[in-house]
Amino acid sequence: MSPAGVEFKKLGEVGTFIRGNGLQKKDFTDSGVGCIHYGQVHTHYGVWTTSTKTFVSPEMAARLRRARTGDLVIATTSEDDEALAKAVAWLGPEEVAISGDAYIFRHELDPKFVAYFFQTDQFQSQKKPHITGTKVRRISGESLATVRIPVPPLAVQQAIGQLLDNFTELEAELEAELEARRTQYEYYRNALLTFGDGGLSKQASKQATSDGQR
């Protein structure tokens, strides 16, 4: 138990890790059964998703391991220690096929709560001793199963997941606003500091010409 009374359990006590198999990028099709490649967990997905970027044929999907609604899909290969074991919660209605170098975590917790936990310093510090490899870094399902997670009541897990969703949405809005301001700043910086033949900047020259014609 933690000082606040929340019980901690190993991930292996609240769920099962299932290794993905067989899916390669050459297997992608324009339509069919949704699939998640481990590389897409790093580059395309956030904390959770209800749709996939890519698909495979039903015949191929039948040979692959598949994530169910609420499962986590975890990328267990990376060149970056911090990005290793990045997780996305699958919240779509259908099963999706999973590639090798990824694990499915089938569990009894709130999926958003668990996916956000995988981003915490607490998770990172527990993960580090289990990382193997040199250039390509890996972690196994057996190692992930030893990581301890706080397990508050389900209603609290859901509330935490929703609150963090709200902050994530706000962060995205602030980043978009910051990018717009940065673009605006760069425009005016270039306009005001790009000088014409008369020694005035182009922006100032336009203003001077306009003033002279009045």
NUVO-389758 format. One record per atom (N, C-alpha, C): atom name; z, x, y. Coordinates in Angstrom, 3 decimals. Layout:
<nodes>
   at         c3         c1         c2
   CA          Z          X          Y
...
</nodes>
This chain:
<nodes>
   at         c3         c1         c2
    N      0.000      0.847     -1.198
   CA      0.000      0.000      0.000
    C      0.000      0.883      1.249
    N     -0.680      0.428      2.303
   CA     -0.660      1.141      3.575
    C      0.587      0.743      4.345
    N      0.916      1.476      5.439
   CA      2.082      1.094      6.239
    C      2.007     -0.334      6.746
    N      0.802     -0.854      6.964
   CA      0.658     -2.222      7.464
    C      0.686     -3.244      6.334
    N      0.846     -2.783      5.098
   CA      0.943     -3.702      3.978
    C     -0.367     -4.039      3.306
    N     -1.465     -3.395      3.702
   CA     -2.763     -3.659      3.075
    C     -2.917     -2.755      1.858
    N     -3.257     -3.337      0.744
   CA     -3.414     -2.570     -0.489
    C     -4.715     -1.777     -0.476
    N     -4.673     -0.564     -1.015
   CA     -5.863      0.255     -1.200
    C     -6.216      0.274     -2.685
    N     -7.514      0.167     -2.968
   CA     -7.987      0.248     -4.343
    C     -9.183      1.184     -4.413
    N     -9.391      1.760     -5.581
   CA    -10.594      2.552     -5.791
    C    -11.800      1.614     -5.871
    N    -12.938      2.092     -5.369
   CA    -14.145      1.268     -5.442
    C    -14.456      0.879     -6.886
    N    -14.134      1.759     -7.814
   CA    -14.355      1.460     -9.223
    C    -13.464      0.355     -9.761
    N    -12.398      0.028     -9.023
   CA    -11.503     -1.055     -9.435
    C    -11.964     -2.414     -8.918
    N    -12.807     -2.412     -7.891
   CA    -13.247     -3.677     -7.289
    C    -14.737     -3.921     -7.495
    N    -15.395     -3.023     -8.219
   CA    -16.820     -3.205     -8.442
    C    -17.374     -2.205     -9.436
    N    -18.688     -2.297     -9.645
   CA    -19.388     -1.455    -10.612
    C    -20.588     -0.800     -9.947
    N    -20.798      0.482    -10.231
   CA    -21.956      1.205     -9.714
    C    -23.057      1.227    -10.773
    N    -24.256      0.790    -10.364
   CA    -25.405      0.697    -11.268
    C    -26.523      1.556    -10.690
    N    -26.978      2.520    -11.447
   CA    -27.983      3.451    -10.939
    C    -29.376      2.827    -10.960
    N    -30.115      2.992     -9.851
   CA    -31.494      2.520     -9.792
    C    -32.394      3.360    -10.676
    N    -33.603      2.854    -10.926
   CA    -34.488      3.588    -11.834
    C    -35.955      3.332    -11.526
    N    -36.753      4.388    -11.636
   CA    -38.193      4.244    -11.797
    C    -39.061      3.944    -10.600
    N    -38.563      3.298     -9.572
   CA    -39.413      2.874     -8.461
    C    -39.851      4.065     -7.616
    N    -41.170      4.179     -7.397
   CA    -41.726      5.204     -6.529
    C    -42.583      4.542     -5.455
    N    -42.868      5.282     -4.387
   CA    -43.642      4.714     -3.283
    C    -45.028      4.267     -3.728
    N    -45.598      4.925     -4.717
   CA    -46.931      4.553     -5.193
    C    -46.940      3.184     -5.866
    N    -45.754      2.658     -6.187
   CA    -45.650      1.353     -6.839
    C    -45.648      0.193     -5.845
    N    -45.591      0.485     -4.538
   CA    -45.517     -0.579     -3.539
    C    -46.784     -1.434     -3.561
    N    -46.606     -2.738     -3.339
   CA    -47.726     -3.672     -3.225
    C    -47.571     -4.474     -1.931
    N    -48.618     -5.220     -1.575
   CA    -48.588     -6.001     -0.335
    C    -47.691     -7.227     -0.444
    N    -47.473     -7.697     -1.655
   CA    -46.622     -8.868     -1.867
    C    -46.044     -8.792     -3.272
    N    -45.166     -9.718     -3.584
   CA    -44.548     -9.723     -4.904
    C    -43.043     -9.811     -4.799
    N    -42.349     -8.993     -5.564
   CA    -40.884     -8.970     -5.566
    C    -40.412     -7.915     -4.565
    N    -39.465     -8.278     -3.726
   CA    -38.944     -7.334     -2.743
    C    -38.322     -6.112     -3.403
    N    -38.426     -4.977     -2.736
   CA    -37.833     -3.750     -3.276
    C    -37.291     -2.900     -2.137
    N    -36.308     -2.075     -2.466
   CA    -35.716     -1.150     -1.500
    C    -35.751      0.249     -2.092
    N    -36.462      1.145     -1.419
   CA    -36.523      2.553     -1.810
    C    -35.385      3.289     -1.102
    N    -34.799      4.272     -1.772
   CA    -33.634      4.938     -1.185
    C    -33.941      5.537      0.186
    N    -35.175      6.027      0.381
   CA    -35.536      6.598      1.673
    C    -35.491      5.578      2.793
    N    -35.798      4.318      2.470
   CA    -35.772      3.259      3.481
    C    -34.348      2.937      3.930
    N    -33.382      3.167      3.054
   CA    -31.981      2.955      3.449
    C    -31.633      3.878      4.613
    N    -32.191      5.090      4.584
   CA    -31.951      6.055      5.661
    C    -32.730      5.715      6.930
    N    -33.971      5.241      6.774
   CA    -34.874      5.164      7.923
    C    -35.133      3.763      8.460
    N    -34.931      2.736      7.651
   CA    -35.378      1.400      8.054
    C    -34.249      0.383      8.204
    N    -33.259      0.447      7.342
   CA    -32.255     -0.612      7.293
    C    -30.984     -0.261      8.061
    N    -30.332     -1.310      8.552
   CA    -29.034     -1.162      9.191
    C    -27.921     -1.413      8.186
    N    -26.890     -2.117      8.627
   CA    -25.728     -2.362      7.772
    C    -26.033     -3.410      6.710
    N    -26.857     -4.391      7.049
   CA    -27.211     -5.433      6.080
    C    -28.613     -5.949      6.381
    N    -29.203     -6.612      5.395
   CA    -30.545     -7.154      5.578
    C    -30.751     -8.365      4.676
    N    -31.650     -9.245      5.099
   CA    -32.010    -10.414      4.294
    C    -33.468    -10.361      3.848
    N    -34.175     -9.295      4.214
   CA    -35.581     -9.158      3.832
    C    -35.889     -7.693      3.559
    N    -36.955     -7.460      2.802
   CA    -37.337     -6.091      2.474
    C    -38.608     -5.692      3.203
    N    -38.770     -4.405      3.381
   CA    -39.967     -3.865      4.021
    C    -41.129     -3.809      3.045
    N    -40.835     -3.623      1.761
   CA    -41.874     -3.396      0.761
    C    -41.656     -4.281     -0.467
    N    -42.693     -4.299     -1.323
   CA    -42.687     -5.151     -2.511
    C    -43.262     -4.384     -3.704
    N    -42.980     -4.915     -4.894
   CA    -43.620     -4.434     -6.117
    C    -44.102     -5.649     -6.899
    N    -44.960     -5.404     -7.862
   CA    -45.462     -6.499     -8.690
    C    -44.333     -7.059     -9.548
    N    -44.416     -8.329     -9.932
   CA    -43.394     -8.900    -10.824
    C    -43.263     -8.123    -12.127
    N    -44.382     -7.597    -12.627
   CA    -44.344     -6.832    -13.873
    C    -43.530     -5.552    -13.700
    N    -43.732     -4.885    -12.565
   CA    -42.973     -3.670    -12.285
    C    -41.504     -3.998    -12.066
    N    -41.228     -5.066    -11.329
   CA    -39.847     -5.447    -11.027
    C    -39.060     -5.736    -12.296
    N    -39.744     -6.277    -13.302
   CA    -39.068     -6.616    -14.553
    C    -38.540     -5.375    -15.267
    N    -39.117     -4.211    -14.961
   CA    -38.691     -2.964    -15.603
    C    -37.639     -2.217    -14.785
    N    -37.352     -2.722    -13.588
   CA    -36.445     -2.019    -12.685
    C    -35.093     -2.718    -12.595
    N    -34.081     -1.957    -12.212
   CA    -32.782     -2.565    -11.940
    C    -32.846     -3.241    -10.577
    N    -32.128     -4.358    -10.459
   CA    -32.275     -5.188     -9.264
    C    -30.909     -5.527     -8.660
    N    -30.888     -5.525     -7.334
   CA    -29.683     -5.907     -6.594
    C    -29.668     -7.413     -6.393
    N    -28.479     -7.989     -6.498
   CA    -28.286     -9.414     -6.267
    C    -27.707     -9.633     -4.867
    N    -27.713    -10.880     -4.435
   CA    -27.130    -11.216     -3.136
    C    -25.676    -10.746     -3.072
    N    -25.349     -9.995     -2.037
   CA    -23.991     -9.480     -1.864
    C    -23.796     -8.061     -2.350
    N    -24.733     -7.557     -3.165
   CA    -24.634     -6.168     -3.628
    C    -24.894     -5.199     -2.479
    N    -24.348     -3.995     -2.598
   CA    -24.720     -2.899     -1.710
    C    -25.783     -2.046     -2.388
    N    -26.728     -1.548     -1.596
   CA    -27.695     -0.559     -2.068
    C    -27.356      0.742     -1.353
    N    -27.078      1.792     -2.119
   CA    -26.547      3.042     -1.573
    C    -27.518      4.178     -1.857
    N    -27.920      4.890     -0.811
   CA    -28.786      6.063     -0.965
    C    -27.915      7.256     -1.337
    N    -28.102      7.785     -2.537
   CA    -27.219      8.847     -3.020
    C    -27.891     10.220     -3.014
    N    -28.976     10.342     -2.248
   CA    -29.636     11.628     -2.029
    C    -29.959     11.758     -0.548
    N    -29.722     12.947      0.011
   CA    -30.019     13.191      1.420
    C    -29.988     14.692      1.679
    N    -30.621     15.119      2.759
   CA    -30.487     16.505      3.202
    C    -29.359     16.646      4.218
    N    -28.721     15.536      4.546
   CA    -27.680     15.485      5.570
    C    -26.412     14.908      4.947
    N    -25.329     15.681      4.952
   CA    -24.087     15.228      4.325
    C    -23.583     13.916      4.914
    N    -23.677     13.784      6.224
   CA    -23.147     12.579      6.864
    C    -23.932     11.340      6.449
    N    -25.251     11.489      6.285
   CA    -26.095     10.350      5.913
    C    -26.018     10.031      4.428
    N    -25.534     10.961      3.634
   CA    -25.442     10.741      2.196
    C    -24.532      9.554      1.895
    N    -24.976      8.699      0.989
   CA    -24.250      7.479      0.607
    C    -24.273      6.427      1.715
    N    -25.314      6.448      2.543
   CA    -25.514      5.348      3.489
    C    -25.778      4.079      2.690
    N    -25.177      2.987      3.118
   CA    -25.253      1.747      2.348
    C    -25.805      0.608      3.189
    N    -26.563     -0.274      2.538
   CA    -27.024     -1.504      3.167
    C    -26.650     -2.661      2.245
    N    -26.074     -3.704      2.818
   CA    -25.718     -4.891      2.040
    C    -26.942     -5.794      1.922
    N    -27.296     -6.162      0.698
   CA    -28.423     -7.066      0.482
    C    -27.909     -8.504      0.534
    N    -28.384     -9.276      1.521
   CA    -27.923    -10.648      1.721
    C    -29.049    -11.668      1.574
    N    -30.201    -11.230      1.084
   CA    -31.299    -12.157      0.840
    C    -31.029    -13.024     -0.382
    N    -31.786    -14.122     -0.538
   CA    -31.523    -15.075     -1.627
    C    -32.027    -14.631     -2.998
    N    -32.990    -13.715     -3.038
   CA    -33.596    -13.292     -4.302
    C    -33.124    -11.895     -4.692
    N    -33.248    -11.573     -5.967
   CA    -32.967    -10.214     -6.410
    C    -34.051     -9.270     -5.897
    N    -33.673     -8.021     -5.615
   CA    -34.634     -7.017     -5.155
    C    -34.543     -5.780     -6.041
    N    -35.694     -5.161     -6.290
   CA    -35.754     -3.970     -7.130
    C    -35.288     -2.746     -6.345
    N    -34.691     -1.799     -7.057
   CA    -34.090     -0.624     -6.429
    C    -34.672      0.648     -7.039
    N    -34.872      1.657     -6.205
   CA    -35.444      2.921     -6.670
    C    -34.388      3.815     -7.297
    N    -34.861      4.877     -7.947
   CA    -33.968      5.940     -8.353
    C    -33.420      6.626     -7.106
    N    -32.409      7.472     -7.269
   CA    -31.706      8.098     -6.149
    C    -31.025      7.059     -5.270
    N    -30.761      5.902     -5.851
   CA    -29.974      4.861     -5.188
    C    -29.084      4.210     -6.241
    N    -27.964      3.707     -5.778
   CA    -27.062      2.958     -6.648
    C    -26.875      1.551     -6.092
    N    -26.707      0.613     -6.997
   CA    -26.263     -0.735     -6.650
    C    -24.747     -0.761     -6.822
    N    -24.041     -1.299     -5.828
   CA    -22.603     -1.505     -5.969
    C    -22.364     -3.004     -6.035
    N    -22.029     -3.486     -7.226
   CA    -21.765     -4.917     -7.452
    C    -20.256     -5.109     -7.438
    N    -19.766     -5.934     -6.529
   CA    -18.336     -5.927     -6.220
    C    -17.824     -7.333     -5.936
    N    -16.522     -7.412     -5.657
   CA    -15.868     -8.696     -5.408
    C    -15.379     -8.830     -3.967
    N    -15.837     -7.954     -3.085
   CA    -15.403     -7.952     -1.692
    C    -16.470     -8.577     -0.795
    N    -16.141     -8.730      0.500
   CA    -17.150     -9.192      1.451
    C    -18.171     -8.077      1.658
    N    -19.465     -8.353      1.483
   CA    -20.463     -7.270      1.524
    C    -20.556     -6.552      2.868
    N    -20.446     -7.276      3.976
   CA    -20.512     -6.613      5.278
    C    -19.302     -5.709      5.486
    N    -18.143     -6.178      5.073
   CA    -16.918     -5.384      5.187
    C    -17.077     -4.057      4.451
    N    -17.607     -4.104      3.228
   CA    -17.767     -2.878      2.437
    C    -18.819     -1.967      3.066
    N    -19.939     -2.551      3.523
   CA    -20.998     -1.740      4.123
    C    -20.499     -1.024      5.374
    N    -19.706     -1.710      6.184
   CA    -19.141     -1.058      7.371
    C    -18.127      0.016      6.973
    N    -17.375     -0.222      5.903
   CA    -16.417      0.794      5.443
    C    -17.130      2.099      5.109
    N    -18.341      2.011      4.567
   CA    -19.100      3.208      4.203
    C    -19.486      4.044      5.433
    N    -19.303      3.500      6.632
   CA    -19.602      4.237      7.861
    C    -18.363      4.895      8.474
    N    -17.199      4.658      7.908
   CA    -15.961      5.111      8.534
    C    -15.655      6.578      8.247
    N    -14.827      7.171      9.102
   CA    -14.348      8.534      8.871
    C    -13.551      8.609      7.574
    N    -12.838      7.543      7.272
   CA    -12.031      7.499      6.051
    C    -12.914      7.643      4.811
    N    -14.055      6.955      4.817
   CA    -14.986      7.089      3.697
    C    -15.592      8.486      3.667
    N    -16.016      8.985      4.832
   CA    -16.658     10.297      4.900
    C    -15.747     11.394      4.357
    N    -14.474     11.353      4.724
   CA    -13.548     12.401      4.292
    C    -13.311     12.358      2.784
    N    -13.327     11.169      2.200
   CA    -13.145     11.055      0.751
    C    -14.412     11.437     -0.009
    N    -15.554     11.237      0.623
   CA    -16.844     11.523     -0.012
    C    -17.117     13.020     -0.112
    N    -16.752     13.769      0.918
   CA    -17.170     15.170      1.045
    C    -16.861     16.039     -0.167
    N    -15.667     15.953     -0.772
   CA    -15.379     16.842     -1.910
    C    -16.279     16.611     -3.126
    N    -16.977     15.483     -3.158
   CA    -17.780     15.130     -4.333
    C    -19.270     15.430     -4.158
    N    -19.661     15.944     -2.993
   CA    -21.077     16.214     -2.737
    C    -21.519     17.453     -3.506
    N    -22.690     17.369     -4.127
   CA    -23.243     18.498     -4.870
    C    -24.642     18.819     -4.350
    N    -25.189     19.965     -4.799
   CA    -26.533     20.364     -4.406
    C    -26.507     21.305     -3.222
    N    -27.650     21.946     -2.980
   CA    -27.768     22.884     -1.862
    C    -28.601     22.255     -0.752
    N    -29.925     22.378     -0.814
   CA    -30.758     21.769      0.223
    C    -30.740     20.251      0.110
    N    -30.950     19.746     -1.101
   CA    -30.877     18.306     -1.342
    C    -29.469     17.985     -1.821
    N    -28.784     17.145     -1.075
   CA    -27.392     16.819     -1.353
    C    -27.307     15.504     -2.127
    N    -26.391     15.448     -3.084
   CA    -26.290     14.280     -3.949
    C    -24.829     13.897     -4.162
    N    -24.649     12.632     -4.529
   CA    -23.333     12.167     -4.956
    C    -23.547     11.133     -6.051
    N    -22.673     11.125     -7.033
   CA    -22.847     10.249     -8.190
    C    -22.058      8.950     -8.026
    N    -22.437      7.971     -8.824
   CA    -21.685      6.725     -8.847
    C    -20.269      6.928     -9.346
    N    -20.119      7.850    -10.302
   CA    -18.784      8.144    -10.823
    C    -17.872      8.678     -9.721
    N    -18.429      9.512     -8.850
   CA    -17.636     10.048     -7.741
    C    -17.322      8.967     -6.715
    N    -18.307      8.148     -6.387
   CA    -18.074      7.073     -5.421
    C    -17.006      6.102     -5.922
    N    -16.933      5.934     -7.223
   CA    -15.959      5.000     -7.794
    C    -14.522      5.428     -7.537
    N    -14.310      6.708     -7.193
   CA    -12.948      7.197     -6.949
    C    -12.501      7.004     -5.503
    N    -13.437      6.655     -4.617
   CA    -13.099      6.462     -3.200
    C    -12.209      5.236     -3.046
    N    -11.172      5.371     -2.242
   CA    -10.216      4.279     -2.044
    C    -10.563      3.493     -0.778
    N    -10.501      2.169     -0.892
   CA    -10.863      1.277      0.199
    C     -9.711      0.311      0.469
    N     -9.409      0.009      1.734
   CA     -8.393     -1.011      2.015
    C     -8.921     -2.381      1.608
    N     -8.059     -3.195      1.017
   CA     -8.489     -4.505      0.527
    C     -7.589     -5.598      1.118
    N     -7.850     -5.993      2.368
   CA     -7.125     -7.133      2.939
    C     -7.629     -8.432      2.312
    N     -7.015     -9.569      2.614
   CA     -7.518    -10.847      2.097
    C     -8.982    -11.069      2.480
    N     -9.698    -11.837      1.659
   CA    -11.128    -12.041      1.867
    C    -11.429    -12.594      3.256
    N    -10.606    -13.519      3.741
   CA    -10.838    -14.096      5.072
    C    -10.759    -13.020      6.152
    N     -9.862    -12.058      5.973
   CA     -9.734    -10.961      6.935
    C    -10.956    -10.045      6.836
    N    -11.403     -9.767      5.619
   CA    -12.617     -8.966      5.441
    C    -13.798     -9.601      6.171
    N    -13.948    -10.907      6.006
   CA    -15.063    -11.620      6.640
    C    -14.953    -11.577      8.158
    N    -13.733    -11.723      8.673
   CA    -13.532    -11.678     10.120
    C    -13.856    -10.293     10.670
    N    -13.465     -9.253      9.945
   CA    -13.765     -7.880     10.372
    C    -15.273     -7.649     10.372
    N    -15.946     -8.108      9.317
   CA    -17.397     -7.959      9.245
    C    -18.101     -8.649     10.400
    N    -17.656     -9.859     10.746
   CA    -18.270    -10.596     11.846
    C    -18.010     -9.917     13.180
    N    -16.786     -9.440     13.371
   CA    -16.446     -8.755     14.620
    C    -17.297     -7.497     14.800
    N    -17.456     -6.726     13.730
   CA    -18.263     -5.505     13.817
    C    -19.742     -5.837     14.008
    N    -20.194     -6.950     13.448
   CA    -21.558     -7.422     13.721
    C    -21.740     -7.674     15.220
    N    -20.740     -8.325     15.825
   CA    -20.823     -8.626     17.256
    C    -20.901     -7.346     18.081
    N    -20.093     -6.358     17.717
   CA    -20.121     -5.085     18.437
    C    -21.449     -4.359     18.229
    N    -21.999     -4.452     17.018
   CA    -23.288     -3.816     16.740
    C    -24.388     -4.437     17.588
    N    -24.354     -5.762     17.710
   CA    -25.344     -6.456     18.540
    C    -25.192     -6.069     20.006
    N    -23.947     -5.990     20.475
   CA    -23.695     -5.589     21.860
    C    -24.162     -4.159     22.104
    N    -23.906     -3.278     21.145
   CA    -24.334     -1.886     21.276
    C    -25.853     -1.801     21.400
    N    -26.568     -2.602     20.594
   CA    -28.030     -2.597     20.655
    C    -28.515     -3.068     22.023
    N    -27.857     -4.092     22.572
   CA    -28.234     -4.594     23.896
    C    -27.982     -3.535     24.969
    N    -26.850     -2.846     24.873
   CA    -26.528     -1.809     25.853
    C    -27.496     -0.633     25.755
    N    -27.873     -0.278     24.528
   CA    -28.824      0.820     24.350
    C    -30.188      0.454     24.925
    N    -30.602     -0.815     24.746
   CA    -31.878     -1.263     25.304
    C    -31.838     -1.230     26.827
    N    -30.704     -1.664     27.405
   CA    -30.552     -1.635     28.858
    C    -30.543     -0.198     29.367
    N    -29.851      0.684     28.654
   CA    -29.805      2.091     29.053
    C    -31.192      2.718     29.001
    N    -31.960      2.393     27.970
   CA    -33.310      2.934     27.847
    C    -34.194      2.441     28.988
    N    -34.039      1.158     29.360
   CA    -34.819      0.618     30.474
    C    -34.458      1.329     31.776
    N    -33.163      1.578     31.993
   CA    -32.729      2.282     33.205
    C    -33.215      3.725     33.201
    N    -33.226      4.347     32.018
   CA    -33.704      5.728     31.917
    C    -35.188      5.808     32.268
    N    -35.959      4.842     31.769
   CA    -37.389      4.798     32.083
    C    -37.609      4.592     33.575
    N    -36.806      3.702     34.160
   CA    -36.908      3.438     35.596
    C    -36.564      4.692     36.401
    N    -35.512      5.375     35.991
   CA    -35.107      6.607     36.672
    C    -36.205      7.657     36.609
    N    -36.804      7.838     35.418
   CA    -37.850      8.847     35.260
    C    -39.065      8.515     36.122
    N    -39.388      7.223     36.224
   CA    -40.522      6.819     37.059
    C    -40.282      7.195     38.518
    N    -39.116      6.812     39.045
   CA    -38.840      7.088     40.455
    C    -38.640      8.575     40.720
    N    -38.070      9.293     39.778
   CA    -37.928     10.737     39.938
    C    -39.301     11.385     40.083
    N    -40.230     11.006     39.199
   CA    -41.573     11.577     39.269
    C    -42.313     11.126     40.523
    N    -42.133      9.840     40.888
   CA    -42.829      9.315     42.063
    C    -42.330      9.969     43.349
    N    -41.043     10.175     43.444
   CA    -40.462     10.702     44.678
    C    -40.570     12.213     44.803
    N    -40.766     12.895     43.683
   CA    -40.804     14.355     43.724
    C    -42.188     14.929     43.435
    N    -43.214     14.073     43.383
   CA    -44.588     14.545     43.238
    C    -45.235     14.482     44.616
    N    -45.453     15.648     45.240
   CA    -45.853     15.695     46.644
    C    -47.364     15.767     46.806
    N    -47.855     15.121     47.884
   CA    -49.267     15.166     48.227
    C    -49.568     16.328     49.155
    N    -50.810     16.375     49.684
   CA    -51.240     17.490     50.526
    C    -50.431     17.590     51.812
    N    -49.965     16.473     52.311
   CA    -49.243     16.499     53.575
    C    -47.791     16.878     53.442
    N    -47.372     17.200     52.208
   CA    -45.995     17.607     52.011
    C    -45.082     16.468     51.627
    N    -45.590     15.231     51.743
   CA    -44.790     14.089     51.344
    C    -45.071     13.742     49.893
    N    -44.102     13.164     49.226
   CA    -44.348     12.699     47.874
    C    -45.337     11.552     47.917
    N    -45.971     11.284     46.790
   CA    -46.939     10.189     46.726
    C    -46.298      8.873     47.134
    N    -45.069      8.652     46.652
   CA    -44.386      7.411     46.990
    C    -44.135      7.343     48.493
    N    -43.683      8.482     49.072
   CA    -43.426      8.511     50.511
    C    -44.721      8.403     51.297
    N    -45.814      9.011     50.762
   CA    -47.111      8.938     51.434
    C    -47.594      7.504     51.517
    N    -47.420      6.757     50.436
   CA    -47.818      5.352     50.437
    C    -47.044      4.576     51.489
    N    -45.749      4.877     51.558
   CA    -44.915      4.174     52.530
    C    -45.330      4.541     53.950
    N    -45.649      5.847     54.178
   CA    -46.054      6.289     55.513
    C    -47.376      5.656     55.916
    N    -48.331      5.592     54.981
   CA    -49.626      4.967     55.254
    C    -49.459      3.500     55.584
    N    -48.612      2.850     54.812
   CA    -48.361      1.429     55.039
    C    -47.743      1.204     56.410
    N    -46.806      2.079     56.787
   CA    -46.150      1.941     58.086
    C    -47.136      2.176     59.226
    N    -48.101      3.133     59.027
   CA    -49.045      3.459     60.083
    C    -50.076      2.386     60.327
    N    -50.299      1.523     59.350
   CA    -51.302      0.470     59.480
    C    -50.730     -0.803     60.079
    N    -49.447     -0.822     60.316
   CA    -48.836     -2.032     60.870
    C    -49.081     -2.130     62.363
</nodes>
